[in-house]
Amino acid sequence: MAIEHAILVSLLERPGSGYELARRFERSIGHFWTATHQQIYRVLKRMENDGWVDALVVPQHGRPDKKQYSVADLGRAALTSWLHDPIEPETVRHDLAVKIRGAAFDDPSALIREVERHRQAHTDRLAHYLAGEERDFGHDTDGGPYGPEDAERELQHAVLRGGIAYERMMIAWLDDVLATLHRFRDDRPSADPSSADPSSADPSSEDRSRADR
C-alpha cells in the first residue's frame, strides 16, 4: 500500500485539510499506516497535481486561508482499482527476534533490559488503542451492533481490534521471552567463594605454615 491510498481512504471518510489529515494519521490511521506531516503535505500536493484530489480554499478569520481536500473522480477510480488488486500477505522482518536468537552466543540475560523496553512500548500502544476504542466506539467495543449502513464505522473498528489483538499478542510473547531470559540469568553458575582466597581451598595450609616456622 502506498500512502496515497491511505490518504484517499481518509478523505472519503471525511474531507479535510493537510493538518487535519496529519492528526487523523496520529489518532486512527496510524493503527495500520504511519506517515510524517511532511510526507502527507508532499503527497497531497502531488495528488492534487495528478488530479486525484480537489482542493477548496477556505477563508479563515484571523488566520491564513486553508485548503480543504476531497477525493476527485480520478482518485476514487485509482482507489477502486487498488482495492480490487490482490496483495501479498505481509512478510515479517523483526530485528528483536534476530537479537533474541543471537543472544544464545553471548550472555542471554544481557538482553533483558532491551526486551523490557520493547514490552513497555507495546504496553503504551495498547493503552492508546484501548483509550481510542472507548472514545470512538464506546459501548460498541464488542464489535456491534451495527447495521448495513454502518460499514464504515464497523470496518474502522475491525482494524482497531486488529491493532489491539496484535499488541496483546506481542506483550504475551515478550513476557515469554523475558521468562526465558531470566531463567538463563538464574541458571548462571555463581562464583566459588573459595576462589578469592587460595588458602581457604586447603584447610591444612595454615597448619603447614605453623609447622614450617
N, C-alpha and C positions, 0 to 999 in steps of 0.2 A: 504493500500500500504506500502511496505517495502522500505527502502532506496535503496536496491538493484535494484528495478525496475526503480527508478528514474535515477540511475547511468547507467543502461543498455540503457534507452531511450537516455540519453545524449551522450553516446559513440556511439550509432548507428547514431545519428545526425552528430557526428564528433569525431574520436578518439582523445585522449588527455592524458596528464599526470595528476597525482593527484592534482597538483597545478592548472592546467587549469580547471579541474572539479570543484574544490572549487570556482574558480572565476565565473564559469557558475551558480553555485548554488546561488551566491550572486547577479548575474545580471539578470538571467532569470528563472532558475528552482525554485528559491525562491518565484516565484509568486504562487506556489502551494505546495512546499515542502522545508523545511529548514533543514540544517544539518551543523554541525561544520566541520572545516578542519580535526580535529582529527577523527571524525566519518567517514568521507569519506575515509581517508587513511586506517583506520582499516577495513572497509568493503571491500575496494578494495583488500586488502591483502587476506581476507577470500575468496572473489570471485575468485581470481587468484588460490588459493589453491584448490578450488572446481571445477576449470576448466570452470568457466563461462566467464572469460575474459583472453585474451592473453596479455602478457607484452613484449614489444620490448625495449631493452636497446638502447638508442640513445646517442652517444658521444656528448659532448658539449665542445667547446674550452674555456678554462679558467674557467670552472665551472664543478661541478660533473656531471657525466652521469645521465640521467633521464630515467624513464620508461614511454613509450608510450603505453597506454592501448587501446585495441579494443575488441569488443564482439566476443566470441568464439561460436561455434555451440551450446554447452550446454546452454550458456547464452541466445542465441536467442530462443531456444526451451522453456526455462523457462519463458521468457517474453511472447512468444506466448500463452503459457498455461495460464498465468495470465491474458492476455488481453481477453481471451475467458471465463474466470470465472466471474460469476456475483458478484457484490459488493453491500453491503447495502448502502442506502443513508446516508449521514453524519448526525450524531446527534449533537445537539447544546449543548455546555456547556459554558455558558457565565457568568463569575464571576461578571462583571459590571452590568448585568441585575438583578442579585440577589441583589446586593448592592442597586440598584435603588428602587426595591420593598421594601427592608428593611428600606430605608430612611423614609418611612411612619411612622416608630416607633421611629424616632429620629427627628433631625432638617433637613428637606429635603434640605434646602439651603446650608447646610454644605458640600454637595456632589458636588457643582458647580465646584469647582477647579479641582476635580478628573475627572469629565466628560470633562472639558475643556482640560485637559491633554490628554485624550484619543482622543478627536477630533483633536488635533494638530498632534498626531501620525498618524492618518488616513489621514490627510491632507498632511503630508510629504510623506507618502507612495503613495498617489495618484499622487503627483507631480513626484515622482520617476518613477512610471509606465508610466505616460504620456511622460516623457522625453525618456524612453526606447522605447516607441511606435514610437516616432518621429525618434529616432536614427535607430531603426531596421526595420521599415516599411515605413517611410517617407510618401509619398503621398498616400500610400495604407491604411491610417487609417480608411477608410470607410469599410474595410473588403474585398477589391478587387481592380481591377480584378485579379483573379488568374486562372490558368489553371489546368487541372488534374495532371500535373507533379509537381505542387506546393503544394501538400497536406501537406508536412512537414511545409512549411512556413505558409500556411493558418491555420493549426491547432495550431501552435505556437501562431499566432496572436489571434485565438479564445480564447485560455487560458488567454492571456494577457488582452483581452477585458473583460473576466470574472472578473479578478482581479480589473480592473478599475471600472466596474459596482458595484462590492462589496464595494469598498472604497467609492464611491459616495453614495451608499445606507446607509452605516454606518454614513457618515457625515450628511446626511439628518436626520437620526434617532436621532443622538446626538444633532442636532440643536433643534429637537422637545423636547427632554429630557431637554435641557438647558432652553428652553422657559417655560416648566412646572415648573422646579425648581425655576426659577426667579419669577414666579407667586406666589409661596409659600412664597418666601422671601418678596415680595411686600405686601402680604396679612397679614404678621405677625403684630399683634397689636403693636402700638407704645407705649412707656412708657407714663404714665399720668404725665405731668409736675408738677401737684399739689402734687403728692405723695412724692416729695422730700422735701416739706415744709408743715408740718402739719397745720400751721396756715392759709395757703392760702386756705385750704378747707373750712374754715369758715370765711367769710369776717367780721363778727362781733366780732371775737376773740380779736382784738386789742382794740375795744371799751370796751369790758368787762374788759380787763386788766386795762384800764384807770379808769373804774368805781371802781375797787377794790382798786386802790390807793386813 
